[in-house]
Amino acid sequence: MFRRTTGITAVLAAAGLVAGTVVAVVGDATVASAATTVAATADTYVDDSATGTNHGTSGQLGVDGSPVKRMFLRFDVSGVSGTVTAAKLRVHTDDVSGAESGSGGTFRAMSTTTWSETGVTWNNQPAIDGATLGSIGSVTRNAWYEVDVTAHVKGNGAYSFGVTSSSTDGADFDARETGSTAPQLVITTGSTTPPPSGDPVLVGAGDIANSGSGDTATANLLDGIPGTVFTTGDDAYNNGSASDFANYYAPTWGRHRSRTRPVPGNHEYNTSGASGYYGYFGAAAGDPSKGYYSYDLGNWHVVALNSNCSAIGGCGAGSAQERWLRSDLAAAGKPCTIAYWHHPRFTSGANHAPYTAVGPLVQALYDYNAEVIVTGHNHHYERFAPINPAGQLDNARGIRHFVVGTGGAGFYGFGTILANSQVRNNNTFGVIKFTLHSSGYTWQFVPQAGKSFTDGGTTACH
C-alpha cells in the first residue's frame, strides 16, 4: 500500500496531533495563525452483509450502497487555541489490489462521540444524525481527498463523523492503522489585521512537494500570509503527473490553489506536455502550449514565464515567448515589474549551472526596467545585488535576482560563488514574500517554524 511519509508521522503516532505556528508581518499587518493536524482517535465501518462483525482493527474503511457500508470517524481535539477559521477532514483512498474506487460518499456530523471502535457492528451502530457537511464524488485509488467540516469543528473537544453512500460503486479508504495515510483533521486558527495601505502581497517558492515534510512546513507558512501565491516550478515530484499533484501538492500547497499563479519546472515536463500540471491548475497556468502569461497587482506588472525552452519553441531572441514578452512589457503601463520562472540565469548552486538559454528573457526585462526576477531549480535560497544581463553590478537599472528553491524538496549545496551574490542559505525551508508598494517593494524570506534564517529589505522601483 502506498504511503505518503512525512516528518509528522512519528508525532501523530505518539501524541495524536502536530501544530505549526507562524507570526509574520505583511506590510503593516500582523498575522498570527496556527495549523494543527489531528490524527483520528477511532475509526471503523459497518456492513449489512455481516451484521454482527466489528471492523475496528481493519486497515480499510468502506463506504458503499450495496452491500451497505457506513464509515465512522472520531477525532479528539486538544491544545488548539484561538478562533477556528478552517477545518478540513482528509482521507486517503486505499491502494490494495481490488480496492473499490467509485463514489467517496456523503459526510455528516454526529451527535454521539462515545461509540467504541472495537465494539461497533451493524446491529449496534451509532446514529448518523447531524448536518450534512459535504460529499466526495468519484475517487481513484491511492489519492487524498478532503471535505470542509468547519461548520462542525469549533475548537477543542470530541467530534464524530459518519459517511454513507447510495452508490453501488463505493470506495475504500485507509484506516488509522495505516500510519501516514490515516484520516486527518486539519484545523487552522488565527486572525489577520489587514494593512492600512492595502499594498498587495506576492508570496511563494519553488521545488515544492514530494514525500518529505518540507512542503508541509511551507504550506503552513502560507496559511498565515494573505495575498497571491506563486510557484517557480517543480511543484510536484517526481514527474508532475496527476497522481503526483494529488498525493503531494494537493494535501499541502493545494489548499491555496484558488489564489495561486504557477509556472512549470522541468519535472512537470517529465509527464508528456506537462499535462498533469496544466490539468491540476487549469486556466491559472495559462495556455498549455505556452505556459507563460502576465497579470497586474496594484502598481505592479507580474510576468510568469516558461523556462522549459525546448518544450515551447525556444527562449532565444525572436522566439515566440521572447517576442510576446517584449510586446507584453511595452503594453503593461505599470511603473514596476516582477517576473518569475524556473531555471535561474544566475546561481551559485552546485547541482545546476546558470541557465544561459533564458538570457534573452532577462535582456528584455532589463530593457523595460524590471525590478525583480525570481527562480528556483537549485534547492536553496540565494539573493543577488541588482545586476545587468551580464551579471555586473548595476545600481541604477539592475534587476535583483532571487533563487528560492526552498518550497520543500531536499536541499542542494553551493559551488562556485558568483559575483554579486549577497545572501545564501541551504538549510531552511521557507517562502519569499514581496509586499508591492506603489513605487517600491519590500522582500522578506519567511522561514519554516523553528528556524531562524531570514532575509529582507526594501528597494524603490526604477
Buried (B, 14 or more C-beta within 10 A) or exposed (E): BBBBEBEBBEBBEEEBBBBBBBEBBBBEBEBBBBBBBBBBBBBBBBBBEEEEEBBBEBBBBBBBBEEBBBBBBBBBBEEBEBEBBBBBBBBBBBBBEEBBBBBBBBBBBBEBBEBEBEEBBBEEBBEBEBEEBBBBEEBBBBBBBBBBBBEBBBBEEBBBBBBBBEBEEBBBBBBBBBBBBBBBBBBBBBEBEEBEEEBBBBBBBBBBBBBBBBBBBBBBBBBBBBBBBBBBBBBBBBBBBBBBBBBBBBBBBBBBBEEBBBBBBBBBBBBEEBBBBBBBBEEBBBEBEBBBBBEEBBBBBBBBBBBBBEBBEBBBEEBBBBEBBBEBBEEBEBBBBBBBBBBBBBBBBBBBBBBEBBBBBBBBBBEBBBBBBBBBBBBBBBBBBBBBBEBEEBEEBBBBBBBBBBBBBEBBEBBEEBEBBEBBBBEBBBBBBBBBBEEBBBBBBBBBBEBEBBBBEEBEBB
